[in-house]
Amino acid sequence: MSEIYYLEVDKIRIGHTEFEYADTPMGVVHGKIIFDEIKFPYEFFRNHCIAHNVQINSDDPNYRFIDTVVIPQLKVFLENGEELLGWGGAITGMEPDDFEIQFGGVSSELMKTEFERHYIKYYGKL
């Protein structure tokens, strides 16, 4: 059971999350993104989505806010290097440092083993 999950876009590590929250029955985990060297995450994600034709649900340059659908090039890895399996991750956030990843499609079995704390919190037992 990992505590830190590494995020990569186009095979470049951009940061990590701890997936502090979950909608366990829906197979969704989400958490705050801690960026490694991305100084302007709004521009980073906006430019990436435009370049790769990824839908942006909401984009407000005045507030530097963005909300995306699942970004196919965004990958999540466990501490042991294995990729987290599911539908993928979408980004919502506003600069300077309020960005979150929502990762969906986590199977019940994976939720029970990898995200045991969320599973127990919701169901009360394994």
Contact map, one row per residue, 1 for C-alpha under 8 A:
111000000000000000000000000000000000000000000000000000000000000000000000000000000000000000000000000000000000000011110000000000
111110000000000000000000000000000000000000000000000000000000000000000000000001100000000000000000000000000000000001000000000000
111110000000000001000000000000000000000000000000000000000000000000000000000000100000000000000000000000000000000000000000000000
011111000000000111100000000000000000000000000000000000000000000000000000000001100000000000000000000000000000000000000000000000
011111100000000111100000000000000000000000000000000000000000000000000000000111100000000000000000000000000000000000000000000000
000111110000111110000000000000000000000000000000000000000000000000000000000111100000000000000000000000000000000000000000000000
000011111000111110000000000000000000000000000000000000000000000000000000011110000000000000000000000000000000000000000000000000
000001111111111000000000000000000000000000000000000000000000000000000000111110000000000000000000000000000000000000000000000000
000000111111110000000000000000000000000000000000000000000000000000000000111000000000000000000000000000000000000000000000000000
000000011111000000000000000000000000000000000000000000000000000000000000110000000000000000000000000000000000000000000000000000
000000011111100000000000000000000000000000000000000000000000000000000000001000000000000000000000000000000000000000000000000000
000000011111110000000000000000000000000000000000000000000000000000000000000000000000000000000000000000000000000000000000000000
000001111011111000000000000000000001000000000000000000000000000000000000000000000000000000000000000000000000000000000000000000
000001111001111100000000000000000011110000000000000000000000000000000000000000000000000000000000000000000000000000000000000000
000001110000111110000000000000001111100000000000000000000000000000000000000000000000000000000000000000000000000000000000000000
000111100000011111000000000000001111000000000000000000000000000000000000000000000000000000000000000000000000000000000000000000
000111100000001111110000000000111100000000000000000000000000000000000000000000000000000000000000000010000000000000000000000000
001110000000000111110000000000110000000000000000000000000000000000000000000000000000000000000000000000000000000000000000000000
000110000000000011111100000011110000000000000000000000000000000000000000000000000000000000000000000000000000000000000000000000
000000000000000011111100000011110000000000000000000000000000000000000000000000000000000000000000000000000000000000000000000000
000000000000000000111110000011100000000000000000000000000000000000000000000000000000000000000000000000000000000000000100000000
000000000000000000111111001111000000000000000000000000000000000000000000000000000000000000000000000000000000000000000100000000
000000000000000000001111111110000000000000000000000000000000000000000000000000000000000000000000000000000000000000000000000000
000000000000000000000111111110000000000000000000000000000000000000000000000000000000000000000000000000000000001000000110010000
000000000000000000000011111100000000000000000000000000000000000000000000000000000000000000000000000000000001000000000000000000
000000000000000000000011111100000000000000000000000000000000000000000000000000000000000000000000000000011000000000000000000000
000000000000000000000111111110000000000000000000000000000000000000000000000000000000000000000000000000011111001000000000000000
000000000000000000000111111111000000000000000000000000000000000000000000000000000000000000000000000001111100000000000000000000
000000000000000000111111001111100000000000000000000000000000000000000000000000000000000000000000000001110100000000000000000000
000000000000000000111100000111110000000000000000000000000000000000000000000000000000000000000000000111100000000000000000000000
000000000000000011111000000011111000000000000000000000000000000000000000000000000000000000000000000111000000000000000000000000
000000000000000011110000000001111100000000000000000000000000000000000000000000000000000000000000011110000000000000000000000000
000000000000001110000000000000111110000000000000000000000000000000000000000000000000000000000000011110000000000000000000000000
000000000000001110000000000000011111000000000000000000000000000000000000000000000000000000000000100000000000000000000000000000
000000000000011100000000000000001111111000000000000000000000000000000000000000000000000000000000000000000000000000000000000000
000000000000111100000000000000000111110000000000000000000000000000000000000000000000000000000000000000000000000000000000000000
000000000000011000000000000000000011111000000000000000000000000000000000000000000000000000000000000000000000000000000000000000
000000000000010000000000000000000011111110010000000000000000000000000000000000000000000000000000000000000000000000000000000000
000000000000000000000000000000000010111110000000000000000000000000000000000000000000000000000000000000000000000000000000000000
000000000000000000000000000000000000011111110000000000000000000000000000000000000000000000000011000000000000000000000000000000
000000000000000000000000000000000000011111111000000000000000000000000000000000000000000000000011000000000000000000000000000000
000000000000000000000000000000000000000111111100000000000000000111000000000000000000000000001110000000000000000000000000000000
000000000000000000000000000000000000000111111110000000000000000000000000000000000000000000000000000000000000000000000000000000
000000000000000000000000000000000000010111111111000000000000000000000000000000000000000000000000000000000000000000000000000000
000000000000000000000000000000000000000011111111100000000000000001000000000000000000000000000000000000000000000000000000000000
000000000000000000000000000000000000000001111111110000010000000001000000000000000000000000000000000000000000000000000000000000
000000000000000000000000000000000000000000111111111000000000000000000000000000000000000000000000000000000000000000000000000000
000000000000000000000000000000000000000000011111111101000000000000000000000000000000000000000000000000000000000000000000000000
000000000000000000000000000000000000000000001111111111110000000000000010000000000000000000000000000000000000000000000000000000
000000000000000000000000000000000000000000000111111111000000000000000000000000000000000000000000000000000000000000000000000000
000000000000000000000000000000000000000000000011111111000000000000000000000000000000000000000000000000000000000000000000000000
000000000000000000000000000000000000000000000001111111000000000000000000000000000000000000000000000000000000000000000000000000
000000000000000000000000000000000000000000000000111111100000000000000000000000000000000000000000000000000000000000000000000000
000000000000000000000000000000000000000000000001111111110000000000011110000000000000000000000000000000000000000000000000000000
000000000000000000000000000000000000000000000000100011111000000000011000000000000000000000000000000000000000000000000000000000
000000000000000000000000000000000000000000000100100001111110000001111000000000000000000000000000000000000000000000000000000000
000000000000000000000000000000000000000000000000000000111110000001111000000000000000000000000000000000000000000000000000000000
000000000000000000000000000000000000000000000000000000011111000011110000000000000000000000000000000000000000000000000000000000
000000000000000000000000000000000000000000000000000000011111100111100000000000000000000000000000000000000000000000000000000000
000000000000000000000000000000000000000000000000000000000111111111000000000000000000000000000000000000000000000000000000000000
000000000000000000000000000000000000000000000000000000000011111110000000000000000000000000000000000000000000000000000000000000
000000000000000000000000000000000000000000000000000000000001111110000000000000000000000000000000000000000000000000000000000000
000000000000000000000000000000000000000000000000000000000001111110000000000000000000000000000110000000000000000000000000000000
000000000000000000000000000000000000000001000000000000000011111111000000000000000000000000000110000000000000000000000000000000
000000000000000000000000000000000000000001000000000000000111111111100000000000000000000000011110000000000000000000000000000000
000000000000000000000000000000000000000001001100000000011111000111110000000000000000000000111100000000000000000000000000000000
000000000000000000000000000000000000000000000000000000011110000011111000000000000000000001111000000000000000000000000000000000
000000000000000000000000000000000000000000000000000001111100000001111110000000000000000001110000000000000000000000000000000000
000000000000000000000000000000000000000000000000000001111000000000111110000000000000000011100000000000000000000000000000000000
000000000000000000000000000000000000000000000000000001000000000000011111000000000000001111100000000000000000000000000000000000
000000000000000000000000000000000000000000000000100001000000000000011111110000000000000111100000000000000000000000000000000000
000000000000000000000000000000000000000000000000000000000000000000000111111000000000000110000000000000000000000000000000000000
000000011100000000000000000000000000000000000000000000000000000000000011111000000000000000000000000000000000000000000000000000
000000111100000000000000000000000000000000000000000000000000000000000011111100000000000110000000000000000000000000000000000000
000000111010000000000000000000000000000000000000000000000000000000000001111110000011000110000000000000000000000000000000000000
000011110000000000000000000000000000000000000000000000000000000000000000011111000011000010000000000000000000000000000000000000
000011110000000000000000000000000000000000000000000000000000000000000000001111111111000000000000000000000000000000000000000000
010111000000000000000000000000000000000000000000000000000000000000000000000111111111000000000000000000000000000000000000000000
011111000000000000000000000000000000000000000000000000000000000000000000000011111100000000000000000000000000000000000000000000
000000000000000000000000000000000000000000000000000000000000000000000000000011111100000000000000000000000000000000000000000000
000000000000000000000000000000000000000000000000000000000000000000000000000011111110000000000000000000000000000000000000000000
000000000000000000000000000000000000000000000000000000000000000000000000000011111111000000000000000000000000000000000000000000
000000000000000000000000000000000000000000000000000000000000000000000000001111001111100000000000000000000000000000000000000000
000000000000000000000000000000000000000000000000000000000000000000000000001111000111110000000000000000000000000000000000000000
000000000000000000000000000000000000000000000000000000000000000000000000000000000011111100000000000000001100000000000000000000
000000000000000000000000000000000000000000000000000000000000000000000000000000000001111100000000000000111110000000000000000000
000000000000000000000000000000000000000000000000000000000000000000000100000000000000111110000000000000111100000000000000000000
000000000000000000000000000000000000000000000000000000000000000000000111011000000000111111000000000000111000000000000000000000
000000000000000000000000000000000000000000000000000000000000000000001111011100000000001111100000000011110000000000000000000000
000000000000000000000000000000000000000000000000000000000000000000111110000000000000000111110000000011100000000000000000000000
000000000000000000000000000000000000000000000000000000000000000001111110000000000000000011111000001111000000000000000000000000
000000000000000000000000000000000000000000000000000000000000000011110000000000000000000001111100001110000000000000000000000000
000000000000000000000000000000000000000001000000000000000000000011100000000000000000000000111110111100000000000000000000000000
000000000000000000000000000000000000000001000000000000000000001111000000000000000000000000011111111000000000000000000000000000
000000000000000000000000000000000000000111000000000000000000001110000000000000000000000000001111111000000000000000000000000000
000000000000000000000000000000000000000110000000000000000000000000000000000000000000000000000111110000000000000000000000000000
000000000000000000000000000000000100000000000000000000000000000000000000000000000000000000001111111000000000000000000000000000
000000000000000000000000000000011000000000000000000000000000000000000000000000000000000000001111111100000000000000000000000000
000000000000000000000000000000011000000000000000000000000000000000000000000000000000000000111110111110000000000000000000000000
000000000000000000000000000001111000000000000000000000000000000000000000000000000000000000111000011111000000000000000000000000
000000000000000010000000000001111000000000000000000000000000000000000000000000000000000011110000001111100000000000000000000000
000000000000000000000000000111100000000000000000000000000000000000000000000000000000000011100000000111110000000000000000000000
000000000000000000000000000111000000000000000000000000000000000000000000000000000000011111000000000011111100000000000000000000
000000000000000000000000011110000000000000000000000000000000000000000000000000000000011110000000000001111100000000000000000000
000000000000000000000000011100000000000000000000000000000000000000000000000000000000111100000000000000111110000000000000000000
000000000000000000000000001110000000000000000000000000000000000000000000000000000000111000000000000000111111011000000000000000
000000000000000000000000001000000000000000000000000000000000000000000000000000000000010000000000000000001111111000000000000000
000000000000000000000000101000000000000000000000000000000000000000000000000000000000000000000000000000000111111100000000000000
000000000000000000000000000000000000000000000000000000000000000000000000000000000000000000000000000000000011111110000000000000
000000000000000000000000000000000000000000000000000000000000000000000000000000000000000000000000000000000111111111100000000000
000000000000000000000001001000000000000000000000000000000000000000000000000000000000000000000000000000000111111111110110000000
000000000000000000000000000000000000000000000000000000000000000000000000000000000000000000000000000000000001111111110010000001
100000000000000000000000000000000000000000000000000000000000000000000000000000000000000000000000000000000000111111110000000000
110000000000000000000000000000000000000000000000000000000000000000000000000000000000000000000000000000000000011111110000000000
100000000000000000000000000000000000000000000000000000000000000000000000000000000000000000000000000000000000011111111110000000
100000000000000000000000000000000000000000000000000000000000000000000000000000000000000000000000000000000000001111111111000001
000000000000000000000000000000000000000000000000000000000000000000000000000000000000000000000000000000000000000000111111100000
000000000000000000001101000000000000000000000000000000000000000000000000000000000000000000000000000000000000001000111111110000
000000000000000000000001000000000000000000000000000000000000000000000000000000000000000000000000000000000000001100111111111111
000000000000000000000000000000000000000000000000000000000000000000000000000000000000000000000000000000000000000000011111111111
000000000000000000000000000000000000000000000000000000000000000000000000000000000000000000000000000000000000000000001111111110
000000000000000000000001000000000000000000000000000000000000000000000000000000000000000000000000000000000000000000000111111100
000000000000000000000000000000000000000000000000000000000000000000000000000000000000000000000000000000000000000000000011111111
000000000000000000000000000000000000000000000000000000000000000000000000000000000000000000000000000000000000000000000011111111
000000000000000000000000000000000000000000000000000000000000000000000000000000000000000000000000000000000000000000000011101111
000000000000000000000000000000000000000000000000000000000000000000000000000000000000000000000000000000000000000100010011001111
